[in-house]
Amino acid sequence: RCSSVRLLEITIIEPFDLLEFQKKARETCCPKKLFELWEDVCRRYDRHQIGQYDYEEMKEAIWPNLHALDLLRRTINETDPPKAQTRDKSKRKSA
């Protein structure tokens, strides 16, 4: 007799609390966490766990922060860092 053991995998889904999720979206400054939160909202919407209203409210809470963080990242990337060569030349002149 062959016995097989099956483990029941239980996934606990955090209940969706619009106000709590909006608070997370407004307080999060980490782009990765904001994207994860947005992916969670999209997944819940696709699975019909939340409706159009909750989806749109979360979109309004998350997207402005993502946009602001993207602009900040672009600004930082466009700023030229100090060049090591400039420091080396000034050391040579004083020597």
N, C-alpha and C positions, 0 to 999 in steps of 0.2 A: 504494500500500500504506500503510495506516494503522498506525502502531505505537503501542502504549500501554505505558506504563511503570507498573508497579504496585510500590509500595513495601511491603515486608513490615513491618508494625508489630509489634514484639515488646514484650510487657509482661513485665517481670521481676517475679515474685512473690517477695517475701522469704519464705524458709521460716519456718514457725511454730515458734518455740522457746518453749514455755510458760513456762519459768523467766525467760527474757529479757523476754517480754511482761509478766509479773507484776512484774518489777523496774521496768520503765518505768512501769507503772500506779501503783506505790507511790511512785516518786520524782517523778512529774509533779504540779505544783501549778497548772498552767495548765488551766482548764476547757476551753478550745478543744482543746488537745492530748489531754485525756482523752476528750472526745467523739469526736475523730478516731480515737483508739485503739479506743474502743468500736465505732464504725462499722466499722472494719477487722475486728474480731473477729466482728461480726454478718455482715458480707459473707462472710468465710471460712466461717462456720457455714452460711449459706444456700447456699453453693457446695459444701458437703460437703468443704471442705479441712481442717476440724477437726471433731472429734466433740463430743458432748454434754458429756463430762467436761471438755475444754479450755474449752468455752464457759462452763460453770458456774464453773470455777476463775477465769476472767477476770472473770466477773460479780462474784464475791466480792472480787476485787482492785480493780476499778474503782469499783463503786457506792458503797462507803463514802467514798472520796475525793470523788466527785461530790456526794454528800449533804452532806459537811462543807463543801465549797466553796459549795454552795447556801445553807447556813445562814449562813455567813460573809457572803455577798453580801446576804442578807436583813437581817442585823443591821446591816450598813453602810448599807443603804438606809433603814432605820428610824431611824437616828441623824440628828438634825437638825444640819445644818451651821451654823456661826456665821453670824449674819445681818449683812449689810453695814450695814443700817439702824442697828443698835445702835452700831456703831463711829462712824457719821456723827453720831449724836446726842451721843455723848460728846465728839466734837471740837467740836461747836457750843457745848456747855456751857462748855468750857474757854476758848473764844475770847472 
